Structure formats: C-alpha cells, structure tokens
Amino acid sequence: MKKILLFVIAAMLPLGAHAQSWPSRPVKFILSLGPGSGADLTGRMLADRLSKVWGQPVVVENRPGADAVLAINAVIAAKDDHTLLYGPSGSFVGHPYTLDKVPYDRNELVPVARVSNTVVVFAVPAALKVQSLKEVMQMAREEPGKLNYASVTQVYDIMMAAYLKGAGLDMARVSYKDAVSAQNDLVEGRIHLYSAAYAIVRGHAQGGRIRVIAVQNRTRAPGLDVPTVAEAGFPQLELDGLVGLIAARSSNLPDAVRERIAADVKSQLNDPALNERMTATGQIVNPGTPAEFAAAIDEQSKNLAAWSKAIGGKLK
C-alpha cells in the first residue's frame, strides 16, 4: 500500500512542478491578425505585463493571412508548450463552414485563457437616412434587393444570411478581402450595412462619415452609447468576438499550466490601468478560465452549425 501511495505521489509531482516552473524560456504569442489590429495591440499590452510576471520574455509574432490558417498551422507545427495562438476564435470556429477543406485538425486547438471580446458593431453610411437597425430592416422589407451588407468575417456573414432568410428579407452580400476597402465603400454609400470591429470604423464614426447603430456583443461597449442588437430587437444577430490564448494539443501543455496562465491573465486584466487601455482599443475585457473559454467557443460552434444549416450549407 505504501509503495502504491508513493507511486501516486510521484506521478502527481511533475504536473505541479511544471506549473510552478513554467515558463522555463521565452514564450511566443502567434497572432492571427496583423500589426495595429485591436487583438495585436491588446496582445502586446498583455505580453508586456506577463513577461514581468513570468520572468521570461513574451514575444509577439504576427502571422496574418489565409483567414488565420497560417497562424494556426504555425502553432500546431511548433509542438511547443511555450508557443500559443492569440486571437479571435471566430476564425477557426467558422472554418468548417467557409473552407472547402480545413487544413488542420480542429482537435489540436485547446483553449487556455479567454482575454476579451472584440466590440463589433453595425454601421451605416451617414447618407443613409436611418437611425436604427430596425429602420434598416424595415427599409429592406419595403424595398427588396435595394440594400446590401458586408461584414468583418464570414462568420458574421453566415449569421446575417441565416437571419435574412428566416426573416424573408432580400439583401445582397458583398464580400471583401480587406477592411479598408469595405469601410471606404461604406463611407461612399456603396455598402449600406457593415458589421465590423468598432476599432476599425471608429475614426469615420467620430468624423460623422458613418453612423454606428447597434453593438453585436452581448453587453454594451464601455463608452459607446449605442444599444446592443438584443436591445434593438434583433437577438438573432448577437455574436461576441471572443479573443484569447489557444495551445496546440501536441504541445502537451499540462492542465495545471493552462489554469495558471488563465489566472495570471485575469490578475493583469483586473488592473484598472490595463483595463482602460484595452477598452480604448475596442475590446471588452472579459477574462476566463480554460473551461469558460471552451464553453464560449462551443456555444459559437453550435450557433454556427445552426446558421449554416439554415442557409443550406456554405455561403454562395
């Protein structure tokens, strides 16, 4: 019996020891978005703070492109417990519904820590004489085919397409490869309804060239006096832009280390100074444990599956 007890204790020690000793060398955050994005700015703020907590450099590496596939594959290929993916979950959650073939194993992605929710809004050109999302939808109903829409990612496109089909509304989807072209067309009135990160359109909104009419997050955005889509009467268009840290399963990052990383992230985000800086980048600070992050991702996945089924599969 004594030998069995000693064996159990010995088997447990490495995990606890690993949690305490990790990181033993520099940590790398691979970002799925480019420099200057909200996730990039917040990722660098957090990396700077965590490097002091962990006593090791935290390096941020941007790998934008291919709808986050480049960043995801880089993290999986590293097979390194000191290399983590940082960015929105909406990209990989949407891949089964936007790509003909997903070029990686989805089971390789293991949630580590939820960090924030990107503030995503509906915006219209200033020239479009509407003040609310309800008025946009009413116009779409009264003038079928006249209005169009675009979004920040195909995940939001799928959600919108499912809503429009269910509501019996006719609005054309316009696809863009970059946010700059989309917001320029919005300002010029060539796009009538744009779903985008608030950080992207804030300058035009403050300059009066476009009008923000609803927030797509579950909660209102701090400092932005705009109703949520649920408050506006359209809960079907609610989707939180989850941002967090993801590990590759092949990296063998122990659960105890994931819990520690999440706890360290939360401790830093509880600092009012960092919280305020992140809010200014268009993020709603929302730290969470590995289990909470996983549950939020699973909810997104289930919603996307339902939306995709409603439109008969992938977007046309």
MOQUI-V785807 format. One record per backbone hydrogen bond with DSSP energy under -1.0 kcal/mol. NH is the residue of the N-H (numbers start at 1). CO is the residue of the C=O. E is the energy in kcal/mol with one decimal. If there is no record, write none. Layout:
nh=NH co=CO e=E
nh=NH co=CO e=E
This chain:
nh=5 co=1 e=-2.3
nh=6 co=2 e=-2.3
nh=7 co=3 e=-2.1
nh=8 co=4 e=-2.3
nh=9 co=5 e=-2.4
nh=10 co=6 e=-2.4
nh=11 co=7 e=-2.2
nh=12 co=8 e=-1.5
nh=13 co=9 e=-1.7
nh=16 co=12 e=-1.4
nh=17 co=13 e=-3.1
nh=18 co=14 e=-2.7
nh=19 co=15 e=-2.3
nh=20 co=16 e=-1.7
nh=21 co=17 e=-2.4
nh=22 co=18 e=-2.5
nh=27 co=57 e=-2.6
nh=28 co=82 e=-3.1
nh=29 co=59 e=-3.2
nh=30 co=84 e=-3.1
nh=31 co=61 e=-2.7
nh=32 co=86 e=-1.3
nh=37 co=34 e=-1.6
nh=41 co=37 e=-2.6
nh=42 co=38 e=-2.4
nh=43 co=39 e=-2.4
nh=44 co=40 e=-2.0
nh=45 co=41 e=-1.9
nh=46 co=42 e=-2.7
nh=47 co=43 e=-2.4
nh=48 co=44 e=-2.1
nh=49 co=45 e=-1.7
nh=50 co=46 e=-2.9
nh=51 co=47 e=-2.1
nh=53 co=49 e=-1.5
nh=54 co=50 e=-3.2
nh=55 co=51 e=-1.2
nh=59 co=27 e=-3.1
nh=61 co=29 e=-2.9
nh=63 co=31 e=-3.0
nh=69 co=66 e=-1.7
nh=70 co=65 e=-1.1
nh=72 co=68 e=-2.4
nh=73 co=69 e=-2.7
nh=74 co=70 e=-1.7
nh=75 co=71 e=-2.0
nh=76 co=72 e=-2.4
nh=77 co=73 e=-2.7
nh=78 co=74 e=-1.3
nh=83 co=80 e=-1.7
nh=84 co=28 e=-2.9
nh=85 co=246 e=-3.1
nh=86 co=30 e=-2.7
nh=87 co=244 e=-1.9
nh=89 co=242 e=-2.1
nh=93 co=89 e=-2.4
nh=94 co=90 e=-1.3
nh=97 co=94 e=-1.8
nh=99 co=95 e=-2.5
nh=108 co=105 e=-2.3
nh=109 co=106 e=-1.7
nh=110 co=247 e=-3.0
nh=112 co=245 e=-2.6
nh=113 co=245 e=-1.5
nh=114 co=288 e=-1.5
nh=115 co=243 e=-2.8
nh=116 co=243 e=-1.8
nh=117 co=284 e=-2.2
nh=118 co=241 e=-3.0
nh=119 co=282 e=-2.8
nh=121 co=196 e=-3.1
nh=122 co=214 e=-2.8
nh=123 co=194 e=-2.5
nh=124 co=211 e=-2.5
nh=126 co=209 e=-2.1
nh=128 co=125 e=-1.5
nh=130 co=128 e=-2.7
nh=136 co=132 e=-1.5
nh=137 co=133 e=-2.4
nh=138 co=134 e=-2.0
nh=139 co=135 e=-2.2
nh=140 co=136 e=-2.3
nh=141 co=137 e=-1.8
nh=142 co=138 e=-2.2
nh=143 co=139 e=-2.3
nh=145 co=170 e=-2.2
nh=146 co=143 e=-1.9
nh=149 co=172 e=-2.5
nh=150 co=193 e=-2.1
nh=152 co=195 e=-1.7
nh=157 co=153 e=-1.3
nh=158 co=154 e=-2.7
nh=159 co=155 e=-1.9
nh=160 co=156 e=-2.4
nh=161 co=157 e=-2.8
nh=162 co=158 e=-2.3
nh=163 co=159 e=-2.2
nh=164 co=160 e=-2.9
nh=165 co=161 e=-2.1
nh=166 co=162 e=-2.2
nh=167 co=163 e=-2.4
nh=169 co=164 e=-2.6
nh=172 co=147 e=-1.6
nh=174 co=149 e=-2.9
nh=182 co=178 e=-1.3
nh=183 co=179 e=-2.6
nh=184 co=180 e=-2.1
nh=185 co=181 e=-2.1
nh=186 co=182 e=-1.9
nh=187 co=183 e=-2.4
nh=188 co=184 e=-1.8
nh=189 co=186 e=-1.1
nh=190 co=185 e=-2.3
nh=191 co=185 e=-1.4
nh=194 co=123 e=-2.8
nh=195 co=150 e=-2.3
nh=196 co=121 e=-2.3
nh=198 co=119 e=-3.1
nh=200 co=197 e=-1.4
nh=201 co=197 e=-1.2
nh=202 co=198 e=-1.7
nh=205 co=201 e=-2.3
nh=206 co=202 e=-3.0
nh=207 co=203 e=-1.4
nh=208 co=205 e=-1.3
nh=209 co=204 e=-2.2
nh=210 co=204 e=-1.1
nh=211 co=124 e=-3.2
nh=213 co=122 e=-2.5
nh=214 co=122 e=-1.1
nh=215 co=227 e=-2.6
nh=216 co=120 e=-3.4
nh=224 co=221 e=-2.0
nh=226 co=224 e=-2.2
nh=229 co=215 e=-2.1
nh=232 co=228 e=-1.8
nh=233 co=230 e=-1.2
nh=234 co=229 e=-3.6
nh=237 co=234 e=-2.0
nh=238 co=235 e=-1.5
nh=239 co=216 e=-2.4
nh=242 co=240 e=-1.6
nh=243 co=116 e=-2.5
nh=244 co=87 e=-2.1
nh=245 co=113 e=-2.8
nh=246 co=85 e=-2.5
nh=247 co=110 e=-2.9
nh=249 co=108 e=-2.8
nh=251 co=248 e=-1.8
nh=252 co=249 e=-1.8
nh=258 co=254 e=-2.0
nh=259 co=255 e=-2.5
nh=260 co=256 e=-1.7
nh=261 co=257 e=-2.8
nh=262 co=258 e=-2.4
nh=263 co=259 e=-2.2
nh=264 co=260 e=-2.6
nh=265 co=261 e=-2.6
nh=266 co=262 e=-2.4
nh=267 co=263 e=-2.2
nh=268 co=264 e=-1.6
nh=269 co=265 e=-2.3
nh=270 co=266 e=-1.3
nh=271 co=268 e=-1.5
nh=275 co=271 e=-2.7
nh=276 co=272 e=-2.4
nh=277 co=273 e=-1.8
nh=278 co=274 e=-2.6
nh=279 co=275 e=-2.2
nh=280 co=276 e=-1.7
nh=281 co=278 e=-1.1
nh=282 co=279 e=-1.8
nh=283 co=278 e=-1.2
nh=284 co=117 e=-2.9
nh=286 co=115 e=-2.0
nh=288 co=114 e=-1.9
nh=293 co=289 e=-2.7
nh=294 co=290 e=-2.4
nh=295 co=291 e=-2.2
nh=296 co=292 e=-2.0
nh=297 co=293 e=-2.2
nh=298 co=294 e=-2.5
nh=299 co=295 e=-2.0
nh=300 co=296 e=-1.9
nh=301 co=297 e=-2.5
nh=302 co=298 e=-2.4
nh=303 co=299 e=-2.2
nh=304 co=300 e=-2.7
nh=305 co=301 e=-2.2
nh=306 co=302 e=-1.9
nh=307 co=303 e=-2.7
nh=308 co=304 e=-3.0
nh=309 co=305 e=-2.0
nh=310 co=306 e=-2.0
nh=311 co=307 e=-1.4
nh=312 co=309 e=-1.0
nh=313 co=308 e=-3.1
